[in-house]
Amino acid sequence: MIKQFLNRTNELQTLNSRYNSKKAEFTVIYGRRRIGKSRLIDEFIDDKRGVRLLAREESEKMTLERFSKNLAELFEDETLAQTTLPDWDSFFQYLARKTEEERFVIAIDEFPYIVEQNRSFPSILQDHWDRSLENTQIFLIICGSAVSAMEDIMGHKSPLYGRRTSQLLIKPISFKNIYREINIDIEKAIEFYSVFGGTPPYFMEADLNETLEHNLVHNVFQYDSFLLQDTEFVLRNELKKPHLYFSILTAVAEGKTKVNEIVNHTGVKRSKVGRYLSILRDLKLVEREVPVTEENTKSRRGIYKLKDNFFKFWFNFINPNQMLLERSKSQELADKVMEGLPNYIGPLFEDICRELVWDDYDYQEVGRWWYKENEIDIVGLNSDQKKILFGECKWSEDVDPRSLYHKLKEKKNEVRWNGQNRKEEFVLFAKSFKNDFTKEDLTLVDLEKMERSMK
């Protein structure tokens, strides 16, 4: 099992940059459950004076008692250790005194639980921030897992609107950043990432010394497995009416990618489907994709697809095969997965290749393109230089680059972007290629080359 803190370099750099400012900071950190918010805060605080105060589903009195003990320990305050701050006004007054001249990090985790206890809490915080805290050295973090609740708390109707000095939406870790932390060959890494994805607790359950099949049988397809149960747990804890979201995710996994298809498949009203899809997008469980040459908000050709790899795996393989698990047929289900794995990985391999194009090529927009029967896996656009890239991805060995290149050349004229007044280049990705076919405008990227680039 992976035990180290998985790569959050960019997020830590952002927090440290804010920490080094010589003013009060009010940072909001949010993202769905399991995504690594609390661990990020702990890593950030590790070499600083600070504390993460964890709210719970309990009474306000009990929360204040625990927070008082935590603060007494942080500030080495024997007087506070013998008593309790009686209310939130006293809590923030105490923090203002203690951080007036010195830098301390105070992180309030699971912030929405406190708001449930006391609906006036955001107003109380706003009042103390405006009157005293913003003139101290405090580094205040509020953190929450309920994405919609956190966005409401910080929205324009909230008393806290305009008070935050920064915010971080914590997303799954990219393949590239996970790959830099592990020591296995890239083909195996892609297979593991296609199942466990970039959610740290999921990937950290994987035993990288064993095969993927062994992991499926022993770490996933067991009834006491945290992984087997967590998809439903997250949906129930993040969302109201989880059964409706479950139906929508099932429909998308089965290939119902347009709103009208989802409506017809689920029976949920169109107006509600739009709202539910918006929330699933906020949770980074679903994404809306449009051809890269079109504007996202204006395009009518948008489709929906599952975004989180483990949720995608769960809805593609576990949900439709619950009967096998109920009959303890773990190996039989693993055999089924391994048989379907190459086709399943294909689209995920395209995502990884697009990520590589973002990092290694000079393009302002990178995405997929399609029109009627034509589809191109990767199209990169650079409007400033009138430059366009066309790419294809094959999760296969011994791919014939000559044939793939000529097919791509045939399709590229259907992409009506800057007409004849553009510079074109081509890139092909595959596990391996049959030969070293060369063209001046063509780059071949096999797994060996991809590994060098990512490491």
C-alpha positions as CSV (number, residue, x, y, z in Angstrom):
1,M,0.0,0.0,0.0
2,I,1.1,3.6,-0.7
3,K,1.6,5.5,2.5
4,Q,3.3,8.7,1.5
5,F,1.6,12.1,1.0
6,L,0.8,12.1,-2.7
7,N,1.9,15.1,-4.8
8,R,0.1,18.4,-3.9
9,T,3.0,20.6,-4.8
10,N,1.0,23.3,-6.5
11,E,-1.6,23.6,-3.7
12,L,1.2,23.7,-1.0
13,Q,3.1,26.4,-3.0
14,T,-0.1,28.5,-3.2
15,L,-0.7,28.2,0.5
16,N,2.9,28.9,1.4
17,S,2.9,32.0,-0.8
18,R,-0.1,33.3,1.0
19,Y,1.4,32.4,4.4
20,N,4.5,34.5,3.5
21,S,2.4,37.6,3.0
22,K,2.5,40.0,5.9
23,K,-1.2,40.3,6.4
24,A,-4.2,38.4,7.6
25,E,-5.3,35.7,5.2
26,F,-8.8,34.1,4.9
27,T,-8.5,31.0,2.7
28,V,-11.4,28.7,1.7
29,I,-10.5,25.0,0.9
30,Y,-13.2,22.8,-0.5
31,G,-13.8,19.7,-2.5
32,R,-15.7,16.4,-2.2
33,R,-15.0,13.8,0.5
34,R,-11.8,11.7,0.2
35,I,-10.1,14.2,-2.1
36,G,-7.3,15.0,0.5
37,K,-8.3,18.4,1.9
38,S,-7.5,17.5,5.6
39,R,-4.2,15.9,4.7
40,L,-3.2,18.9,2.6
41,I,-3.9,21.2,5.6
42,D,-1.9,18.9,7.9
43,E,1.0,19.0,5.5
44,F,0.8,22.8,5.3
45,I,0.7,23.2,9.1
46,D,3.4,20.6,9.7
47,D,6.3,23.2,9.9
48,K,4.3,26.1,11.2
49,R,2.5,27.1,14.4
50,G,-1.1,26.2,13.8
51,V,-3.9,23.7,14.4
52,R,-6.7,22.0,12.4
53,L,-9.9,22.2,14.3
54,L,-12.3,19.4,13.2
55,A,-16.0,20.1,13.5
56,R,-18.3,17.2,14.1
57,E,-22.0,16.5,14.0
58,E,-22.5,17.3,17.6
59,S,-23.8,20.1,19.8
60,E,-22.3,23.6,19.7
61,K,-21.3,23.3,23.4
62,M,-19.3,20.1,22.7
63,T,-17.6,21.7,19.7
64,L,-16.6,24.8,21.7
65,E,-15.2,22.5,24.5
66,R,-13.0,20.6,22.0
67,F,-11.9,23.7,20.2
68,S,-10.9,25.3,23.5
69,K,-8.7,22.4,24.4
70,N,-7.1,22.5,21.0
71,L,-6.4,26.2,21.3
72,A,-5.1,25.9,24.8
73,E,-2.6,23.3,23.6
74,L,-1.5,25.4,20.6
75,F,-1.0,28.6,22.6
76,E,0.2,26.8,25.8
77,D,-2.5,28.6,27.7
78,E,-3.0,26.9,31.1
79,T,-5.9,29.2,32.0
80,L,-7.9,28.2,28.9
81,A,-7.0,24.5,29.5
82,Q,-9.1,24.8,32.7
83,T,-12.2,26.3,31.2
84,T,-14.1,26.7,27.9
85,L,-14.8,29.6,25.6
86,P,-18.5,30.1,26.1
87,D,-19.6,31.2,22.6
88,W,-18.3,32.0,19.1
89,D,-17.9,35.7,19.9
90,S,-15.5,34.7,22.7
91,F,-13.8,32.2,20.4
92,F,-13.0,34.9,17.7
93,Q,-12.1,37.5,20.3
94,Y,-9.5,35.1,21.8
95,L,-8.1,34.4,18.3
96,A,-7.8,38.1,17.6
97,R,-5.8,38.6,20.8
98,K,-3.5,35.7,20.2
99,T,-2.7,36.5,16.5
100,E,-2.4,40.3,16.9
101,E,1.4,40.2,16.6
102,E,2.2,36.6,15.7
103,R,1.4,34.4,12.7
104,F,-0.7,31.3,13.5
105,V,-2.7,29.0,11.2
106,I,-6.2,28.3,12.4
107,A,-8.0,25.8,10.2
108,I,-11.7,25.0,10.8
109,D,-12.3,21.7,9.0
110,E,-15.8,20.5,8.1
111,F,-17.1,24.1,8.5
112,P,-20.6,23.3,7.3
113,Y,-21.2,21.2,10.4
114,I,-20.8,24.4,12.5
115,V,-23.2,26.3,10.3
116,E,-25.8,23.5,10.8
117,Q,-25.3,23.9,14.6
118,N,-25.6,27.7,14.4
119,R,-27.0,29.4,11.3
120,S,-25.7,32.8,12.5
121,F,-22.0,31.5,12.5
122,P,-21.1,33.1,9.1
123,S,-22.5,36.4,10.3
124,I,-20.5,36.2,13.6
125,L,-17.3,35.3,11.6
126,Q,-17.9,38.2,9.2
127,D,-18.4,40.7,12.1
128,H,-15.2,39.6,13.8
129,W,-13.2,39.5,10.5
130,D,-14.3,43.1,9.7
131,R,-13.7,44.5,13.2
132,S,-10.5,42.8,14.3
133,L,-9.2,39.7,12.6
134,E,-8.3,41.3,9.2
135,N,-5.9,43.5,11.2
136,T,-4.1,40.6,12.8
137,Q,-1.5,38.1,11.6
138,I,-4.0,35.2,11.5
139,F,-4.0,32.7,8.6
140,L,-7.6,31.5,8.8
141,I,-8.7,28.5,6.8
142,I,-12.2,27.2,6.5
143,C,-12.6,23.8,4.9
144,G,-15.6,21.7,3.9
145,S,-16.5,18.6,1.9
146,A,-20.0,19.5,1.0
147,V,-19.2,21.4,-2.2
148,S,-22.6,23.0,-2.8
149,A,-22.9,24.0,0.9
150,M,-19.4,25.6,0.8
151,E,-20.3,27.5,-2.3
152,D,-23.5,28.7,-0.7
153,I,-21.6,29.8,2.4
154,M,-19.2,31.8,0.3
155,G,-21.8,33.0,-2.3
156,H,-22.9,36.5,-2.9
157,K,-25.9,36.1,-0.6
158,S,-23.7,35.0,2.3
159,P,-22.3,37.4,5.0
160,L,-18.9,36.0,4.2
161,Y,-19.0,37.1,0.5
162,G,-16.0,39.1,-0.4
163,R,-14.1,38.3,2.8
164,R,-11.9,35.5,1.6
165,T,-8.5,36.3,0.3
166,S,-8.0,33.1,-1.6
167,Q,-9.8,29.8,-2.3
168,L,-8.7,26.3,-3.4
169,L,-11.0,23.7,-5.0
170,I,-9.1,20.5,-4.4
171,K,-9.3,18.1,-7.3
172,P,-8.1,14.6,-8.0
173,I,-4.4,14.3,-8.5
174,S,-3.3,14.1,-12.2
175,F,-1.7,10.9,-13.5
176,K,1.5,12.7,-14.1
177,N,1.8,13.8,-10.5
178,I,0.9,10.4,-9.1
179,Y,3.3,8.7,-11.5
180,R,6.2,10.8,-10.2
181,E,5.6,9.5,-6.7
182,I,5.6,5.7,-7.5
183,N,8.2,3.3,-8.8
184,I,6.5,1.1,-11.4
185,D,6.6,1.0,-15.2
186,I,4.3,3.3,-17.0
187,E,2.0,0.7,-18.5
188,K,1.2,-0.8,-15.1
189,A,0.8,2.7,-13.7
190,I,-1.8,3.6,-16.3
191,E,-3.7,0.4,-15.7
192,F,-3.8,1.1,-11.9
193,Y,-4.7,4.8,-12.5
194,S,-7.6,3.7,-14.8
195,V,-9.1,1.9,-11.8
196,F,-8.1,3.8,-8.7
197,G,-7.9,7.3,-10.2
198,G,-6.5,10.4,-8.6
199,T,-8.4,10.3,-5.3
200,P,-5.6,9.8,-2.8
201,P,-7.3,7.3,-0.4
202,Y,-8.4,5.2,-3.3
203,F,-5.0,5.0,-5.0
204,M,-3.3,4.5,-1.6
205,E,-5.3,1.3,-1.2
206,A,-3.5,-0.2,-4.2
207,D,-0.6,-2.7,-3.6
208,L,1.8,-1.8,-6.4
209,N,3.9,-4.8,-5.8
210,E,1.1,-7.0,-7.0
211,T,-0.8,-7.3,-10.3
212,L,-3.9,-5.3,-11.0
213,E,-5.9,-8.5,-11.0
214,H,-4.6,-9.4,-7.6
215,N,-5.6,-6.0,-6.3
216,L,-9.1,-6.4,-7.7
217,V,-9.7,-9.7,-6.1
218,H,-8.2,-8.9,-2.7
219,N,-8.5,-5.1,-2.3
220,V,-11.6,-4.2,-4.1
221,F,-14.0,-7.1,-4.6
222,Q,-14.3,-8.0,-1.0
223,Y,-17.4,-7.1,1.0
224,D,-15.5,-5.5,3.8
225,S,-13.5,-3.4,1.3
226,F,-13.6,0.3,1.9
227,L,-13.3,0.8,-1.9
228,L,-16.3,-1.4,-2.7
229,Q,-18.6,0.6,-0.4
230,D,-17.3,4.1,-0.7
231,T,-18.9,5.2,-3.9
232,E,-22.4,4.9,-2.4
233,F,-21.2,6.3,0.9
234,V,-19.9,9.5,-0.8
235,L,-23.1,10.0,-2.8
236,R,-25.3,9.5,0.3
237,N,-23.2,11.9,2.4
238,E,-22.6,14.6,-0.3
239,L,-26.1,14.8,-1.8
240,K,-29.8,15.0,-1.1
241,K,-31.8,12.5,-3.0
242,P,-28.8,10.3,-3.8
243,H,-30.9,7.7,-5.6
244,L,-31.6,10.3,-8.4
245,Y,-27.9,11.1,-8.8
246,F,-27.2,7.4,-8.7
247,S,-29.6,6.9,-11.6
248,I,-28.0,9.7,-13.6
249,L,-24.5,8.4,-13.1
250,T,-25.7,4.9,-14.1
251,A,-27.2,6.3,-17.3
252,V,-24.0,8.2,-18.2
253,A,-21.9,5.1,-17.6
254,E,-24.2,3.2,-19.9
255,G,-23.5,5.6,-22.7
256,K,-26.4,8.1,-22.3
257,T,-24.3,11.2,-22.8
258,K,-26.9,13.8,-23.8
259,V,-29.4,15.4,-21.6
260,N,-32.4,14.1,-23.5
261,E,-31.0,10.6,-23.4
262,I,-30.5,10.9,-19.6
263,V,-34.0,12.2,-19.2
264,N,-35.5,9.3,-21.2
265,H,-33.4,6.7,-19.5
266,T,-34.0,7.9,-15.9
267,G,-37.5,9.4,-16.1
268,V,-36.2,12.4,-14.1
269,K,-37.6,15.7,-15.3
270,R,-35.3,17.7,-17.7
271,S,-35.2,20.7,-15.4
272,K,-34.0,18.6,-12.5
273,V,-31.5,16.6,-14.6
274,G,-29.8,19.9,-15.5
275,R,-29.5,20.9,-11.9
276,Y,-28.3,17.5,-10.8
277,L,-25.7,17.4,-13.6
278,S,-24.4,20.8,-12.5
279,I,-23.9,19.5,-8.9
280,L,-22.2,16.4,-10.2
281,R,-19.9,18.6,-12.2
282,D,-19.1,20.7,-9.1
283,L,-18.1,17.4,-7.3
284,K,-15.9,16.5,-10.3
285,L,-17.7,13.3,-10.8
286,V,-19.1,14.3,-14.2
287,E,-17.8,16.6,-16.9
288,R,-19.4,18.2,-19.9
289,E,-17.3,18.0,-23.0
290,V,-17.8,20.0,-26.3
291,P,-15.7,19.9,-29.4
292,V,-12.5,21.9,-28.7
293,T,-13.3,24.4,-31.5
294,E,-16.6,25.4,-29.9
295,E,-17.4,27.6,-26.9
296,N,-18.5,25.5,-23.9
297,T,-21.4,27.7,-22.9
298,K,-22.8,28.1,-26.4
299,S,-22.3,24.7,-28.0
300,R,-25.3,22.5,-28.4
301,R,-23.2,19.4,-29.0
302,G,-22.1,19.0,-25.5
303,I,-22.0,15.5,-24.0
304,Y,-21.6,14.3,-20.4
305,K,-19.2,11.7,-19.2
306,L,-17.9,10.3,-15.9
307,K,-14.8,12.2,-14.7
308,D,-13.5,10.4,-11.6
309,N,-11.8,7.2,-12.6
310,F,-12.8,5.1,-9.7
311,F,-16.4,6.1,-9.9
312,K,-16.2,5.4,-13.7
313,F,-14.8,1.9,-12.8
314,W,-17.4,1.3,-10.2
315,F,-20.3,2.2,-12.5
316,N,-18.9,0.2,-15.4
317,F,-17.9,-3.0,-13.7
318,I,-19.1,-3.2,-10.1
319,N,-22.6,-1.8,-10.2
320,P,-23.7,-4.1,-13.1
321,N,-22.2,-7.1,-11.5
322,Q,-23.4,-7.0,-8.0
323,M,-24.8,-10.5,-8.2
324,L,-21.3,-11.9,-8.7
325,L,-20.1,-10.2,-5.6
326,E,-23.1,-11.4,-3.6
327,R,-22.2,-14.9,-4.6
328,S,-18.5,-14.3,-3.6
329,K,-17.4,-14.6,-7.3
330,S,-14.5,-12.1,-6.9
331,Q,-12.2,-14.0,-9.3
332,E,-14.9,-14.3,-11.9
333,L,-15.6,-10.6,-11.8
334,A,-11.8,-9.9,-12.0
335,D,-11.6,-12.1,-15.1
336,K,-14.4,-10.0,-16.6
337,V,-12.6,-6.8,-15.8
338,M,-9.3,-7.9,-17.2
339,E,-11.0,-9.0,-20.4
340,G,-12.6,-5.7,-20.9
341,L,-9.8,-3.6,-19.6
342,P,-8.1,-2.6,-22.9
343,N,-11.3,-1.1,-24.3
344,Y,-12.0,0.6,-20.9
345,I,-8.5,2.1,-20.7
346,G,-8.6,3.5,-24.3
347,P,-10.5,6.8,-23.5
348,L,-8.6,7.2,-20.2
349,F,-5.3,6.9,-22.1
350,E,-6.6,9.7,-24.4
351,D,-7.1,11.9,-21.3
352,I,-3.5,11.2,-20.2
353,C,-2.2,12.0,-23.7
354,R,-4.1,15.3,-23.7
355,E,-2.6,16.1,-20.3
356,L,0.9,15.5,-21.8
357,V,0.1,17.8,-24.8
358,W,-1.0,20.5,-22.3
359,D,2.3,20.3,-20.5
360,D,4.8,19.7,-23.4
361,Y,3.3,21.5,-26.4
362,D,2.5,25.2,-27.0
363,Y,-1.3,25.2,-27.2
364,Q,-3.8,27.4,-25.5
365,E,-6.7,24.9,-25.8
366,V,-6.5,21.1,-26.0
367,G,-9.4,18.8,-26.3
368,R,-11.3,16.3,-28.4
369,W,-13.1,17.1,-31.6
370,W,-16.0,15.5,-33.4
371,Y,-18.6,16.2,-36.0
372,K,-21.1,13.6,-37.3
373,E,-19.0,10.4,-38.0
374,N,-15.6,12.1,-37.8
375,E,-13.7,12.2,-34.5
376,I,-10.2,13.2,-33.6
377,D,-8.8,12.3,-30.1
378,I,-6.7,15.4,-29.6
379,V,-6.9,18.8,-31.2
380,G,-4.7,21.6,-29.9
381,L,-5.3,25.3,-30.8
382,N,-2.9,28.2,-30.6
383,S,-4.9,31.3,-31.9
384,D,-1.9,33.7,-31.5
385,Q,0.3,31.7,-33.8
386,K,-2.6,30.2,-35.9
387,K,-1.2,26.8,-35.1
388,I,-3.2,23.6,-34.8
389,L,-2.2,20.1,-33.6
390,F,-4.0,16.8,-34.5
391,G,-3.4,13.7,-32.5
392,E,-4.6,10.1,-32.2
393,C,-4.2,7.7,-29.3
394,K,-4.1,3.9,-29.4
395,W,-3.8,1.8,-26.3
396,S,-2.2,-1.0,-28.4
397,E,1.2,-2.4,-29.3
398,D,2.9,-2.4,-32.7
399,V,0.6,0.3,-34.1
400,D,1.2,1.2,-37.7
401,P,2.1,4.9,-37.6
402,R,1.9,5.3,-41.4
403,S,-1.7,4.2,-41.6
404,L,-2.8,6.2,-38.6
405,Y,-1.0,9.3,-39.9
406,H,-2.7,9.2,-43.3
407,K,-6.2,8.6,-41.7
408,L,-5.6,11.6,-39.5
409,K,-4.6,13.7,-42.5
410,E,-7.9,12.8,-44.2
411,K,-10.0,13.9,-41.2
412,K,-8.1,17.0,-40.4
413,N,-9.7,19.1,-43.2
414,E,-13.1,18.6,-41.5
415,V,-11.9,20.8,-38.7
416,R,-12.7,24.2,-40.0
417,W,-10.5,26.4,-37.9
418,N,-8.5,29.3,-39.6
419,G,-9.1,27.7,-43.0
420,Q,-5.9,27.4,-45.1
421,N,-4.2,30.0,-43.0
422,R,-2.8,27.8,-40.3
423,K,0.3,25.8,-39.4
424,E,-0.4,22.1,-38.8
425,E,1.4,19.4,-36.8
426,F,0.6,15.8,-35.9
427,V,1.3,13.6,-32.9
428,L,0.5,9.9,-32.5
429,F,0.4,8.1,-29.1
430,A,0.6,4.3,-28.6
431,K,2.1,1.7,-26.3
432,S,4.5,1.0,-29.1
433,F,4.9,1.5,-32.9
434,K,5.6,-1.1,-35.6
435,N,8.3,1.1,-37.2
436,D,10.0,4.5,-37.1
437,F,7.9,6.2,-39.8
438,T,9.0,9.8,-40.0
439,K,7.5,13.0,-41.3
440,E,8.6,16.5,-40.7
441,D,5.3,17.5,-39.2
442,L,4.8,14.2,-37.2
443,T,5.9,13.2,-33.6
444,L,5.5,9.6,-32.4
445,V,5.2,9.1,-28.7
446,D,5.3,5.6,-27.3
447,L,5.2,4.6,-23.6
448,E,9.0,4.7,-23.3
449,K,9.0,8.3,-24.6
450,M,6.0,9.2,-22.4
451,E,7.8,7.8,-19.4
452,R,10.9,10.0,-20.0
453,S,8.7,13.1,-20.4
454,M,6.7,12.5,-17.2
455,K,9.6,11.6,-15.0
